[in-house]
């Protein structure tokens, strides 16, 4: 388990993790085959908040012995593992 005592998550809300819904419109044949996607940039405040949480969380992970290697390991199941 990771000790999250040093991680300040007071500024995070459930709505921060919700996906923004985009209204869909009916496309014509020509628009259907266009593969251009629009990338939306994250607001600067969201990036700053993510950096603060990440630095505190990584510091907590590094304090626990071998946890960094455990979280980075690949996971897989084979026959009869269930």
N, C-alpha and C positions, 0 to 999 in steps of 0.2 A: 504494500500500500504506500501511496505517496502522501506525505504530510503537506496539506494545502494551507497551513496556517499563515504562511507568508504571502500567499497569493491574494491580491485584492480583486475580488469579482463583484464589488458593489455596483459598479457602473454597467455590468452586463445585465441584459433583460432577455426574456424568452423571445421577444420579437426580433432580437438581433440575429437569431439563428433561423428564423423563418425565411423561406424563399419568396422572393417578390413575384407576384402573379402578373403575367403579361396577358392583356386581352388579345385573343387571336382573331384574325380576320380571314375571310375566305380568299384564297389566292387563285389567280388565274394560272393557266398552264405555263406561261413564261416565268412568272414569279416563283412557281413551285420548284423549278430546277435551278434557281439561283441559290448558291450555297454561301452567300455572304452572311456572316454572323456579326452582330454588334457586341463588342465587349464593353461592359460597363465598368467604370473605374470605381474603386472603393473610396469612400471619403477619407480624408486625412485623419480625422478623429478616430475612425474605426481602425486604421493602420496603427496609430499610436497606442490605442487600447490593446490591440493584439500584441504589439511588441512588449508592453508592460507585463501582460499576462504570461507571454512566452518566456521572458527572462526569469521571472519568479518561478515558473513551473520547471524550467530547465535546471535552475539552481537546486530545487527540491529533489529532482530526479538524480542529479549528480551526487547528492549527499548519500543516497542509498546505494549500497555496494551492489554492483553488477546489474542494476536496474536499467541502465542505459543500454547495455548489451541485450538484455531480455526484451526490451521494447523494440529493439532494432532487428531481432531475429525473425525469420520467416516462420509462418505457422502452417502446418499441414497435418492432415489425418491420412492414415492408410487403412487397409482392411482390418477389421476387428478392433479398431481403436475406440469404438463407441461403447 
